[in-house]
Amino acid sequence: MPLSHLTPADRLVVSFDNALRTLFGKPRGSGRASPAAGLEEAELNPAQRRHVGRLMRINHSGEVCAQALYQGQAATARRSRLRQGMAQAALEENDHLAWCERRLQELDQRKSLLNPLWFAGSFALGAAAGLAGDRWSLGFVAETEKQVSAHLDDHLRQLPPQDRKDRAIIQQMREDEMQHASHALEAGGTKLPLPIRLGMKAASRLMTRTSYHV
């Protein structure tokens, strides 16, 4: 059923179901194949393999946060068209979630134990952005995706040159994030005040540093 036909209470139920799927099940994506499909596994020494696995764990946690942000915003957005746009973006982010989870399995790394905490905090932020108004909500999306893209650039620099599989995944993720940011600005998103942008950056830094280890 389209989100435009749901009551606010219905949307919260849908969000709760999506949360369970994101954290403990298999969320529904757009069906795109992983960019790493068909590429040969690189020869990595134990230290490189461990580091790459932890980078992908950070990326997986980042996608958990992205799901929560979009779901929170979809639950509180005022315009039905914006809710549908958030839901579509969440589907594409679910592709990223699936790609990262598969790579974690291939690299013998687990998901972050703190993912439920990241999800809860991000959902609350997304819902607050949605309540603040559509222009602020879209601005929040644009700033989030901008910061995520910078973080993915840093990961690309850290990957061993021979690691084509993880590079392909991260490059496609970065392309999608930049597209989401552009769409949000084109739809009327406004630039967030500097204190909010700095606060988002600090929260992101906490998540990435913690997820690398836990």
C-alpha positions as CSV (number, residue, x, y, z in Angstrom):
1,M,0.0,0.0,0.0
2,P,1.4,3.5,-0.9
3,L,2.6,5.5,2.0
4,S,0.1,8.3,1.0
5,H,-2.8,6.0,2.0
6,L,-1.4,5.3,5.5
7,T,-2.2,7.1,8.7
8,P,0.6,8.4,10.9
9,A,0.1,5.5,13.2
10,D,0.2,3.1,10.3
11,R,3.5,4.6,9.1
12,L,5.0,4.1,12.6
13,V,4.0,0.4,12.4
14,V,5.7,0.1,9.0
15,S,8.8,1.8,10.4
16,F,8.9,-0.6,13.3
17,D,8.6,-3.6,10.8
18,N,11.4,-2.0,8.7
19,A,13.6,-1.6,11.8
20,L,13.3,-5.3,12.6
21,R,14.1,-6.2,9.0
22,T,17.1,-3.9,9.0
23,L,18.6,-5.1,12.2
24,F,17.6,-8.8,12.3
25,G,16.2,-9.9,9.0
26,K,16.5,-9.3,5.3
27,P,15.3,-5.9,4.3
28,R,13.7,-5.4,0.8
29,G,16.0,-3.6,-1.6
30,S,15.7,-2.6,-5.3
31,G,17.2,-5.9,-6.5
32,R,20.4,-4.6,-7.9
33,A,23.3,-7.0,-8.0
34,S,26.4,-6.3,-6.0
35,P,29.1,-4.3,-7.9
36,A,31.5,-6.9,-6.6
37,A,29.7,-9.8,-8.3
38,G,32.1,-11.6,-10.7
39,L,35.2,-9.9,-9.4
40,E,38.0,-12.1,-8.1
41,E,38.9,-12.0,-4.4
42,A,42.1,-10.1,-3.8
43,E,45.1,-11.7,-2.0
44,L,45.2,-9.8,1.3
45,N,47.5,-10.5,4.3
46,P,45.8,-11.0,7.7
47,A,46.3,-7.4,8.8
48,Q,44.9,-6.1,5.5
49,R,41.9,-8.5,5.6
50,R,41.1,-7.5,9.1
51,H,41.3,-3.8,8.4
52,V,39.2,-4.0,5.2
53,G,36.6,-6.1,7.1
54,R,36.4,-3.4,9.8
55,L,36.0,-0.7,7.2
56,M,33.1,-2.6,5.7
57,R,31.6,-3.0,9.2
58,I,31.7,0.7,9.5
59,N,30.0,1.0,6.1
60,H,27.3,-1.5,7.2
61,S,26.6,0.5,10.3
62,G,26.4,3.6,8.2
63,E,23.8,2.0,6.1
64,V,21.8,0.9,9.2
65,C,21.9,4.6,10.2
66,A,20.8,5.7,6.7
67,Q,17.8,3.3,6.8
68,A,16.8,4.7,10.2
69,L,17.2,8.3,9.0
70,Y,15.0,7.8,5.9
71,Q,12.4,5.8,7.8
72,G,12.2,8.4,10.5
73,Q,11.8,11.1,7.9
74,A,9.2,9.1,5.9
75,A,7.2,8.6,9.1
76,T,6.9,12.4,9.9
77,A,7.2,14.1,6.5
78,R,4.3,16.3,5.7
79,R,4.1,15.8,1.9
80,S,3.2,12.4,0.5
81,R,5.5,12.9,-2.4
82,L,8.4,13.5,0.0
83,R,7.5,10.3,1.9
84,Q,7.5,8.3,-1.3
85,G,10.9,9.8,-2.2
86,M,12.3,8.8,1.2
87,A,10.9,5.3,0.9
88,Q,12.5,4.9,-2.6
89,A,15.9,6.2,-1.3
90,A,15.6,3.7,1.6
91,L,15.1,0.9,-0.9
92,E,18.4,1.8,-2.7
93,E,20.2,2.1,0.7
94,N,19.0,-1.4,1.4
95,D,21.0,-2.6,-1.6
96,H,24.1,-1.1,0.1
97,L,23.2,-2.8,3.4
98,A,23.0,-6.2,1.6
99,W,26.3,-5.6,-0.3
100,C,28.1,-4.7,2.9
101,E,26.7,-7.6,4.9
102,R,27.7,-10.1,2.2
103,R,31.3,-8.7,2.2
104,L,31.4,-9.0,6.0
105,Q,30.6,-12.7,5.7
106,E,33.2,-13.1,3.0
107,L,35.8,-11.4,5.1
108,D,34.9,-13.3,8.2
109,Q,33.8,-10.2,10.1
110,R,30.7,-9.6,12.2
111,K,28.3,-6.7,12.1
112,S,28.6,-4.0,14.8
113,L,27.1,-5.0,18.1
114,L,25.9,-1.4,18.5
115,N,23.7,-1.3,15.4
116,P,20.4,-1.2,17.4
117,L,21.8,1.9,19.2
118,W,22.8,3.5,16.0
119,F,19.4,2.7,14.5
120,A,17.4,4.2,17.4
121,G,19.4,7.4,17.5
122,S,19.3,7.9,13.7
123,F,15.5,7.2,13.6
124,A,15.0,9.9,16.2
125,L,17.1,12.4,14.3
126,G,15.2,11.6,11.1
127,A,11.8,11.9,12.7
128,A,12.9,15.3,14.2
129,A,14.1,16.5,10.8
130,G,10.8,15.5,9.3
131,L,8.8,17.4,12.0
132,A,10.9,20.5,11.4
133,G,9.5,20.8,7.9
134,D,10.2,19.4,4.4
135,R,12.9,22.0,3.4
136,W,14.9,21.2,6.6
137,S,14.3,17.4,6.2
138,L,15.6,17.5,2.6
139,G,18.5,19.7,3.8
140,F,19.3,17.1,6.4
141,V,19.4,14.4,3.7
142,A,21.7,16.5,1.5
143,E,24.1,17.2,4.4
144,T,24.1,13.5,5.5
145,E,24.9,12.2,2.1
146,K,27.6,14.8,1.6
147,Q,29.3,13.7,4.8
148,V,28.8,10.0,4.0
149,S,30.5,10.6,0.6
150,A,33.5,12.2,2.2
151,H,33.7,9.2,4.6
152,L,33.6,6.8,1.6
153,D,36.3,8.7,-0.1
154,D,38.5,8.2,2.9
155,H,37.8,4.4,2.9
156,L,38.7,4.2,-0.8
157,R,42.1,5.8,0.0
158,Q,42.6,3.1,2.7
159,L,41.8,0.1,0.6
160,P,44.7,-2.0,-0.7
161,P,45.2,-1.3,-4.4
162,Q,44.5,-5.0,-5.3
163,D,41.1,-5.0,-3.5
164,R,38.8,-4.6,-6.5
165,K,35.7,-6.1,-4.8
166,D,35.4,-3.6,-1.9
167,R,36.5,-0.8,-4.1
168,A,33.6,-1.5,-6.6
169,I,31.1,-1.6,-3.8
170,I,32.2,1.6,-2.1
171,Q,32.4,3.5,-5.4
172,Q,28.8,2.5,-6.3
173,M,27.7,3.5,-2.8
174,R,29.4,6.9,-3.2
175,E,27.7,7.5,-6.5
176,D,24.3,6.7,-5.1
177,E,24.9,8.9,-2.0
178,M,25.8,11.9,-4.2
179,Q,22.7,11.3,-6.3
180,H,20.5,11.3,-3.2
181,A,22.1,14.6,-2.1
182,S,21.5,16.2,-5.5
183,H,17.9,15.1,-5.6
184,A,17.3,16.5,-2.0
185,L,18.7,19.9,-3.0
186,E,16.8,19.9,-6.3
187,A,13.6,19.1,-4.3
188,G,14.0,22.2,-2.2
189,G,16.4,21.3,0.6
190,T,18.0,24.1,2.5
191,K,21.5,24.3,3.9
192,L,21.7,23.4,7.5
193,P,23.2,25.9,10.1
194,L,26.8,25.3,10.9
195,P,26.3,24.1,14.5
196,I,24.0,21.3,13.2
197,R,26.4,20.3,10.5
198,L,29.3,20.2,13.0
199,G,27.1,18.1,15.4
200,M,26.3,15.6,12.7
201,K,30.0,15.3,11.9
202,A,30.8,14.7,15.5
203,A,28.1,12.0,15.8
204,S,29.4,10.4,12.6
205,R,32.9,10.3,13.9
206,L,31.8,8.6,17.1
207,M,29.9,6.0,15.1
208,T,32.8,5.2,12.8
209,R,35.5,5.0,15.4
210,T,33.3,2.8,17.7
211,S,32.0,0.5,14.9
212,Y,35.6,-0.2,13.8
213,H,36.2,-2.0,17.0
214,V,32.7,-3.1,18.4
